[in-house]
Amino acid sequence: MENSQIRLIAIDMDGTLLNEDCQISEENVRAMREAAEEGIHFAIISGRIPEDISYFLSDAGLEKCFVAGLNGCCCLDRPHGETIFTHYMEDAAVEKCISILEADQVTYSAFGRSHIAISR
């Protein structure tokens, strides 16, 4: 990757970064470390909550990645790191959505910063 114009690689987790055993493979870890040595930054993007993403990265020894969880609604500067951006729905909008879903008896899942709510 010498003289590469690539400065950032953003990777999804499920079905992309994680293997069939739901782990980051040694091959991927090695490739990410080699790219980082060339000055390329990484952002791991997922619908998962940031803490979940962070555990996968920490377990693989990948501590220099941006974390964008909840489909970009909460971004951290590194696994288990400082929040650098959040964008959540306003409480009134959430309440309105839930009201409509429950009135129509729709099963739903709602994701917060560190929790998941599921209707039945």
Contact map, one row per residue, 1 for C-alpha under 8 A:
111100000000000000000000000000000010010000000000000000000000000000000000000000000000000000000000000000000000000000000000
111100000000000000000000000000000000010000000000000000000000000000000000000000000000000000000000000000000000000000000000
111110000000000000000000000000000000000000000000000000000000000000000000000000000000000000000000000000000000000000000000
111111100000000000000000000000000000000000000000000000000000000000000000000000000000000000000000000000000000000000000000
001111100000000000000000000000000000000000000000000000000000000000000000000000000000000000000000000000000000000000000000
000111111000000000000000000000000000000100000000000000000000000000000000000000000000000000000000000000000000000000000000
000111111000000000000000000000000000001110000000000000000000000000000000000000000000000000000000000000000000000000000000
000001111100000000000000000000000000000111100000000000000000000000000000000000000000000000000000000000000000000000000000
000001111110000000000000000000000000000111100000000000000000000000000000000000000000000000000000000000000000000000000000
000000011111000000000000000000000000000001111000000000000000000000000000000000000000000000000000000000000000000000000000
000000001111100110000000000000000000000001111000000000000000000000000000000000000000000000000000000000000000000000000000
000000000111111110000000000000000000000000011100000000000000000000000000000000000000000000000000000000000000000000000000
000000000011111111000000000000000000000000011100000000000000000000000000000000000000000000000000000000000000000000000000
000000000001111111000100000000000000000000000100000000000000000000000000000000000000000000000000000000000000000000000000
000000000001111111100000000000000000000000000000000000000000000000000000000000000000000000000000000000000000000000000000
000000000011111111100000000000000000000000000000000000000000000000000000000000000000000000000000000000000000000000000000
000000000011111111100001100100000000000000000000000000000000000000000000000000000000000000000000000000000000000000000000
000000000000111111111111100000000000000000000000000000000000000000000000000000000000000000000000000000000000000000000000
000000000000001111111111100000000000000000000000000000000000000000000000000000000000000000000000000000000000000000000000
000000000000000001111110000000000000000000000000000000000000000000000000000000000000000000000000000000000000000000000000
000000000000000001111110000000000000000000000000000000000000000000000000000000000000000000000000000000000000000000000000
000000000000010001111111000000000000000000000000000000000000000000000000000000000000000000000000000000000000000000000000
000000000000000001111111100000000000000000000000000000010000000000000000000000000000000000000000000000000000000000000000
000000000000000011100111110110000000000000000000000000011001000000000000000000000000000000000000000000000000000000000000
000000000000000011100011111110000000000000000000000000000000000000000000000000000000000000000000000000000000000000000000
000000000000000000000001111111000000000000000000000000000000000000000000000000000000000000000000000000000000000000000000
000000000000000000000000111111100000000000000000000000000000000000000000000000000000000000000000000000000000000000000000
000000000000000010000001111111110000000000000000000000000000000000000000000000000000000000000000000000000000000000000000
000000000000000000000001111111111000000000000000000000000001010000000000000000000000000000000000000000000000000000000000
000000000000000000000000011111111100000000000000000000000000000000000000000000000000000000000000000000000000000000000000
000000000000000000000000001111111110000000000000000000000000000000000000000000000000000000000000000000000000000000000000
000000000000000000000000000111111111000001000000000000000000000000000000000000000000000000000000000000000000000000000000
000000000000000000000000000011111111100000000000000000000000010000000000000000000000000000000000000000000000000000000000
000000000000000000000000000001111111110000000000000000000000000000000000000000000000000000000000000000000000000000000000
100000000000000000000000000000111111111110000000000000000000000000000000000000000000000000000000000000000000000000000000
000000000000000000000000000000011111111111000000000000000000000000000000000000000000000000000000000000000000000000000000
000000000000000000000000000000001111111100000000000000000000000000000000000000000000000000000000000000000000000000000000
110000000000000000000000000000000111111100000000000000000000000000000000000000000000000000000000000000000000000000000000
000000100000000000000000000000000011111110000000000000000000000000000000000000000000000000000000000000000000000000000000
000001111000000000000000000000000011111111000000000000000000000000000000000000000000000000000000000000000000000000000000
000000111000000000000000000000000011001111100000000000000000000110000000000000000000000000000000000000000000000000000000
000000011110000000000000000000010001000111110000000000000000000111000000000000000000000000000000000000000000000000000000
000000011110000000000000000000000000000011111000000000000000000011110000000000000000000000000000000000000000000000000000
000000000111100000000000000000000000000001111100000010000000000011110000000000000000000000000000000000000000000000000000
000000000111100000000000000000000000000000111110000000000000000000111011000000000000000000000000000000000000000000000000
000000000001110000000000000000000000000000011111100010000000000000011111000000000000000000000000000000000000000000000000
000000000000000000000000000000000000000000001111100000000000000000001111000000000000000000000000000000000000000000000000
000000000000000000000000000000000000000000000111110110000000000000001110000000000000000000000000000000000000000000000000
000000000000000000000000000000000000000000000111111110000000000000001100000000000000000000000000000000000000001111100000
000000000000000000000000000000000000000000000001111111000000000000111100011100110000000000000000000000000000000011000000
000000000000000000000000000000000000000000000000111111100000000000000000000000110000000000000000000000000000000001000000
000000000000000000000000000000000000000000000001111111110000000000000000000000000000000000000000000000000000000000000000
000000000000000000000000000000000000000000010101111111111000000000101000000000100000000000000000000000000000000000000000
000000000000000000000000000000000000000000000000011111111100000000100000000001110000000000000000000000000000000000000000
000000000000000000000000000000000000000000000000001111111110000000000000000000110000000000000000000000000000000000000000
000000000000000000000011000000000000000000000000000111111111000000000000000000000000000000000000000000000000000000000000
000000000000000000000001000000000000000000000000000011111111111000000000000000100000000000000000000000000000000000000000
000000000000000000000000000000000000000000000000000001111111111000000000000000100000000000000000000000000000000000000000
000000000000000000000000000000000000000000000000000000111111110000000000000000000000000000000000000000000000000000000000
000000000000000000000001000010000000000000000000000000011111110000000000000000000000000000000000000000000000000000000000
000000000000000000000000000000000000000000000000000000001111111000000000000000000000000000000000000000000000000000000000
000000000000000000000000000010001000000000000000000000001111111110000000000000000000000000000000000000000000000000000000
000000000000000000000000000000000000000000000000000000001100111110000000000001100000000000000000000000000000000000000000
000000000000000000000000000000000000000011000000000000000000011111000000000001100000000000000000000000000000000000000000
000000000000000000000000000000000000000011110000000000000000011111100000000011100000000000000000000000000000000000000000
000000000000000000000000000000000000000001110000000000000000000111110000001111100000000000000000000000000000000000000000
000000000000000000000000000000000000000000111000010011000000000011111000001111100000000000000000000000000000000000000000
000000000000000000000000000000000000000000111100010000000000000001111111111100000000000000000000000000000000000000000000
000000000000000000000000000000000000000000001111110010000000000000111111111000000000000000000000000000000000000000000000
000000000000000000000000000000000000000000000111110000000000000000011111110000000000000000000000000000000000001110000000
000000000000000000000000000000000000000000001111000000000000000000011111110000000000000000000000000000000000000000000000
000000000000000000000000000000000000000000001110000000000000000000011111111000000000000000000000000000000000000000000000
000000000000000000000000000000000000000000000000000000000000000000011111111000000000111100000000000000000000000000000000
000000000000000000000000000000000000000000000000010000000000000000011111111100000011111000000000000000000000000010000000
000000000000000000000000000000000000000000000000010000000000000001111001111110000011110000000000000000000000000000000000
000000000000000000000000000000000000000000000000010000000000000001110000011111111111100000000000000000000000000000000000
000000000000000000000000000000000000000000000000000000000000000011100000001111101111000000000000000000000000000000000000
000000000000000000000000000000000000000000000000000001000000001111100000000111111100000000000000000000000000000000000000
000000000000000000000000000000000000000000000000011011101100001111100000000111111000000000000000000000000000000000000000
000000000000000000000000000000000000000000000000011001100000000000000000000101111100000000000000000000000000000000000000
000000000000000000000000000000000000000000000000000000000000000000000000000111111110000000000000000000000000000000000000
000000000000000000000000000000000000000000000000000000000000000000000000000111011111000000000000000000000000000000000000
000000000000000000000000000000000000000000000000000000000000000000000000011110001111110000000000000000000000000000000000
000000000000000000000000000000000000000000000000000000000000000000000000011110000111110000000000000000000000000000000000
000000000000000000000000000000000000000000000000000000000000000000000000111100000011111000000000000000000000000000000000
000000000000000000000000000000000000000000000000000000000000000000000000111000000011111100000000000000000000000000000000
000000000000000000000000000000000000000000000000000000000000000000000000110000000000111110000000000000000000000000000000
000000000000000000000000000000000000000000000000000000000000000000000000100000000000011111000000000000000000000000000000
000000000000000000000000000000000000000000000000000000000000000000000000000000000000001111101100000000000000000000000000
000000000000000000000000000000000000000000000000000000000000000000000000000000000000000111111100000000000000000000000000
000000000000000000000000000000000000000000000000000000000000000000000000000000000000000011111110000000000000000000000000
000000000000000000000000000000000000000000000000000000000000000000000000000000000000000001111111000000000000000000000000
000000000000000000000000000000000000000000000000000000000000000000000000000000000000000011111111100000000000000000000000
000000000000000000000000000000000000000000000000000000000000000000000000000000000000000011111111110000000000000000000000
000000000000000000000000000000000000000000000000000000000000000000000000000000000000000000111111111000000000000000000000
000000000000000000000000000000000000000000000000000000000000000000000000000000000000000000011111111100000000000000000000
000000000000000000000000000000000000000000000000000000000000000000000000000000000000000000001111111110000000000000000000
000000000000000000000000000000000000000000000000000000000000000000000000000000000000000000000111111111000000000000000000
000000000000000000000000000000000000000000000000000000000000000000000000000000000000000000000011111111100000000000000000
000000000000000000000000000000000000000000000000000000000000000000000000000000000000000000000001111111110000000000000000
000000000000000000000000000000000000000000000000000000000000000000000000000000000000000000000000111111111111000000000000
000000000000000000000000000000000000000000000000000000000000000000000000000000000000000000000000011111111110000000000000
000000000000000000000000000000000000000000000000000000000000000000000000000000000000000000000000001111111100000000000000
000000000000000000000000000000000000000000000000000000000000000000000000000000000000000000000000000111111100000000000000
000000000000000000000000000000000000000000000000000000000000000000000000000000000000000000000000000011111110000000000000
000000000000000000000000000000000000000000000000000000000000000000000000000000000000000000000000000011111111000000000000
000000000000000000000000000000000000000000000000000000000000000000000000000000000000000000000000000011001111100000000111
000000000000000000000000000000000000000000000000000000000000000000000000000000000000000000000000000010000111110000000111
000000000000000000000000000000000000000000000000000000000000000000000000000000000000000000000000000000000011111000011110
000000000000000000000000000000000000000000000000000000000000000000000000000000000000000000000000000000000001111100011100
000000000000000000000000000000000000000000000000100000000000000000000100000000000000000000000000000000000000111111111000
000000000000000000000000000000000000000000000000100000000000000000000100000000000000000000000000000000000000011111110000
000000000000000000000000000000000000000000000000110000000000000000000100010000000000000000000000000000000000001111100000
000000000000000000000000000000000000000000000000111000000000000000000000000000000000000000000000000000000000001111110000
000000000000000000000000000000000000000000000000100000000000000000000000000000000000000000000000000000000000001111111000
000000000000000000000000000000000000000000000000000000000000000000000000000000000000000000000000000000000000111101111100
000000000000000000000000000000000000000000000000000000000000000000000000000000000000000000000000000000000000111000111110
000000000000000000000000000000000000000000000000000000000000000000000000000000000000000000000000000000000011110000011111
000000000000000000000000000000000000000000000000000000000000000000000000000000000000000000000000000000000011100000001111
000000000000000000000000000000000000000000000000000000000000000000000000000000000000000000000000000000000011000000000111
